[in-house]
C-alpha cells in the first residue's frame, strides 16, 4: 500500500499598499481653540515603509506660524483595509516655527508611536484614510 502525503504551504496574505505622492489640501478650523490650519499633506508608501509630509500654516488670532513636518513610518497589514502604522521619526524643518505645545494640544495622538488606520482606494488614484486617532482625509495620486 502506497500512502501519498501532500503538504500544502500557504503564505499569510499581506496587502502591500503602493502610493507615490498622494496629496491632499487640508483646511481645518478648531473653533474651541480659535486655531485655523491650511496645509498640504503628502503620503508615499512602498514596500512596507512610508513618509508623510505636512507643509502649510497655522493661524491663531494675530499669529501666523509656518508648519513643516516630515514623518517616516512602517506599515503592516492587519485585516481587510486595516493597517498598523508605527512612527519611526517625526522631524520639524528649519523653517517650521509652530510651537510644539500647540501641535500637541491640537493632535494629542501625535505623541503615540503606533496607530491603527483604515486605508482604502475608493476610486482609481483616490485613497481614503480614516481612523480614531486622526481626521479622515482623502488624497489623490498624480498620473
C-alpha positions in Angstrom: 0.0 0.0 0.0 1.3 3.4 -1.0 0.4 6.4 1.0 0.9 9.8 -0.6 1.4 12.7 1.8 0.9 16.1 0.3 2.0 19.2 2.3 0.4 22.4 1.3 2.3 25.6 2.0 0.2 28.7 2.4 1.8 32.1 2.8 -0.1 34.5 5.0 -1.6 37.2 2.8 -0.2 40.7 3.4 -1.7 43.5 1.3 1.1 45.8 0.0 0.0 49.4 -0.5 1.9 51.4 -3.1 1.3 55.1 -3.1 3.5 57.7 -4.7 3.0 61.3 -3.6 -0.7 61.0 -2.8 -1.6 64.6 -1.8 -4.4 66.4 -0.1 -5.1 70.0 0.8 -6.2 70.3 4.4 -8.2 73.2 5.8 -9.0 72.8 9.5 -10.8 75.1 11.9 -10.5 74.2 15.6 -13.1 76.7 16.8 -13.0 75.9 20.5 -9.2 76.8 20.5 -9.6 79.5 17.9 -7.0 77.9 15.5 -7.1 77.6 11.7 -4.7 75.4 9.7 -4.1 75.4 6.0 -1.6 72.8 4.8 -0.7 70.2 2.2 -0.4 66.6 3.3 1.6 64.2 1.0 1.8 60.5 1.7 4.0 57.9 0.0 4.1 54.1 0.8 6.3 51.5 -0.7 7.5 48.0 0.5 6.0 48.5 4.0 7.6 51.9 4.6 6.2 55.3 4.2 6.5 59.0 4.7 4.1 61.8 5.5 5.0 65.4 4.7 2.8 68.3 6.0 3.5 71.9 4.9 1.5 75.0 5.4 0.4 77.5 8.0 -1.3 77.6 11.4 -3.2 80.8 12.3 -4.3 81.9 15.8 -5.6 85.4 16.5 -2.9 87.7 15.1 -0.3 84.9 14.9 0.8 83.0 11.8 3.2 80.1 12.1 4.9 78.0 9.4 4.0 74.3 9.8 6.5 71.9 8.0 6.9 68.4 9.4 8.2 65.2 7.9 7.3 61.8 9.4 8.6 58.3 8.5 6.8 55.2 9.4 6.5 51.5 8.6 3.1 49.9 7.8 1.8 46.4 8.4 -1.4 44.9 7.0 -3.8 43.7 9.8 -7.0 42.8 8.1 -9.2 44.0 5.2 -8.4 47.7 5.0 -6.8 48.0 8.4 -3.1 48.7 8.9 -0.8 49.3 11.8 1.4 52.4 11.3 4.5 52.6 13.5 6.0 56.0 13.6 9.8 55.9 13.2 10.6 59.6 13.4 9.0 63.0 13.0 11.2 65.9 12.1 10.5 69.6 12.3 12.0 71.5 9.3 14.2 74.5 10.0 11.5 76.9 8.8 8.8 75.4 11.0 8.2 77.9 13.8 4.9 76.4 15.1 5.2 75.8 18.8 5.3 72.1 19.6 2.9 72.5 22.6 0.2 73.8 20.1 0.6 70.8 17.9 0.3 68.5 20.9 -2.8 70.4 22.0 -4.4 70.1 18.6 -3.3 66.5 18.0 -2.7 64.7 21.3 -2.4 61.4 19.4 0.8 62.8 17.7 2.7 61.6 20.8 1.7 58.0 20.1 4.1 55.8 18.1 1.6 53.2 16.9 -1.7 53.9 15.1 -4.3 51.6 13.5 -5.9 53.1 10.5 -8.0 52.2 7.5 -6.6 52.8 4.1 -8.8 52.1 1.0 -8.6 53.0 -2.7 -12.1 54.3 -3.3 -11.6 55.3 -6.9 -8.6 54.9 -9.3 -5.8 57.1 -7.8 -8.1 58.3 -4.9 -7.2 56.9 -1.4 -9.3 57.3 1.8 -7.5 57.3 5.2 -9.6 57.1 8.3 -9.0 56.2 12.0 -9.8 57.1 15.5 -6.5 58.8 16.0 -6.6 61.5 13.3 -9.1 63.2 11.0 -10.4 61.5 7.9 -8.8 62.6 4.6 -8.7 61.6 1.0 -5.7 62.1 -1.2 -5.1 61.8 -4.9 -2.1 60.2 -6.7 -0.8 62.1 -9.7 -0.8 60.4 -13.2 
